[in-house]
Amino acid sequence: MKLMKLNNLPRDILAKVWFYDVFLLCVSGFSIDEVSEITNIDKEDVTNACRRFLKFDGWVISLDYNPWFFYKDLTEREMYGIIDDEDLEKITMELCERFDKIRKELDKYYD
């Protein structure tokens, strides 16, 4: 089991740890309302955290697929054509890339 080094963590890192589950649910295609309900975090706080760290307002309605699954388990070439809407495909790829960057950043703080 990995333990987080808690001494002298920057505020942004603490915020990312606090909202990690929110980010994971968001990149997995859950709507802001569902994320708020599942995490028991106020909808406004969920939206603000997603805007601040993921540069994304969140999904209005839940998606019928999990972007994070495709991002982490398929190559970009394999992903081509899975999502019919090119704009949506671009948004989900960028969203997953931002989350992946946060995930890797937080890994540095764990033993």
C-alpha positions in Angstrom: 0.0 0.0 0.0 1.3 3.4 -1.0 1.3 6.1 1.6 1.3 9.8 0.8 4.1 12.0 2.1 2.0 14.7 3.9 4.7 17.1 5.0 4.9 20.5 3.3 2.6 19.6 0.4 1.6 22.6 -1.9 -2.0 23.6 -1.7 -2.6 22.7 -5.3 -1.5 19.2 -4.6 -3.7 18.9 -1.6 -6.7 20.1 -3.6 -5.9 17.6 -6.4 -5.8 14.8 -3.8 -9.1 16.0 -2.3 -10.8 16.1 -5.7 -9.1 13.1 -7.3 -12.3 10.9 -7.2 -14.2 13.8 -8.7 -11.7 14.0 -11.6 -11.8 10.3 -12.1 -15.6 10.2 -12.3 -15.6 13.2 -14.6 -13.1 11.6 -17.1 -15.1 8.4 -16.8 -18.1 10.2 -18.3 -20.3 10.9 -15.2 -22.3 14.2 -15.3 -21.6 16.9 -12.8 -24.9 16.1 -11.0 -24.0 12.5 -10.6 -20.4 13.3 -9.5 -21.8 15.6 -6.9 -24.3 13.0 -5.7 -21.7 10.1 -5.6 -19.0 12.1 -3.8 -21.4 14.1 -1.6 -19.6 17.3 -2.6 -21.5 20.4 -3.5 -22.2 20.7 -7.3 -20.6 24.1 -7.4 -17.4 22.8 -5.8 -17.3 19.9 -8.2 -17.7 22.3 -11.1 -15.1 24.7 -9.8 -12.6 22.0 -9.3 -13.1 20.6 -12.8 -12.8 24.0 -14.3 -9.6 24.8 -12.3 -7.7 21.6 -12.8 -9.2 19.9 -15.8 -10.1 23.1 -17.7 -13.5 21.5 -18.2 -17.0 22.5 -17.0 -18.1 18.8 -16.7 -20.7 16.8 -18.6 -24.3 18.0 -18.5 -25.5 14.5 -18.9 -23.6 11.3 -18.4 -21.9 9.7 -21.4 -22.9 6.2 -22.5 -19.2 5.3 -22.7 -16.1 5.7 -20.4 -13.5 8.0 -22.0 -10.9 7.1 -19.4 -11.2 3.4 -20.3 -10.5 4.1 -24.0 -7.7 6.5 -23.2 -5.7 4.2 -20.9 -6.4 0.9 -22.6 -6.4 1.7 -26.3 -3.8 3.4 -28.5 -4.8 6.6 -30.3 -5.0 4.7 -33.6 -7.3 2.0 -32.0 -9.5 4.8 -30.6 -10.1 6.4 -34.0 -13.7 5.8 -35.0 -14.9 4.7 -31.6 -16.4 8.1 -30.9 -18.4 9.3 -33.9 -18.2 13.0 -33.1 -14.7 14.5 -33.8 -15.2 17.4 -31.5 -16.3 15.1 -28.7 -13.4 12.8 -29.4 -11.0 15.8 -29.1 -12.6 17.0 -25.9 -12.4 13.6 -24.2 -8.8 13.0 -25.3 -7.7 16.4 -23.9 -9.7 15.8 -20.7 -8.1 12.4 -20.2 -4.6 13.8 -21.0 -5.1 16.5 -18.3 -6.3 13.9 -15.8 -3.4 11.6 -16.6 -1.0 14.5 -16.0 -2.6 15.1 -12.6 -2.4 11.4 -11.8 1.3 11.2 -12.6 2.0 14.4 -10.7 0.3 13.0 -7.6 2.2 9.7 -7.9 5.4 11.6 -7.0 4.1 12.2 -3.5 3.5 8.6 -2.7 6.0 6.1 -1.3 
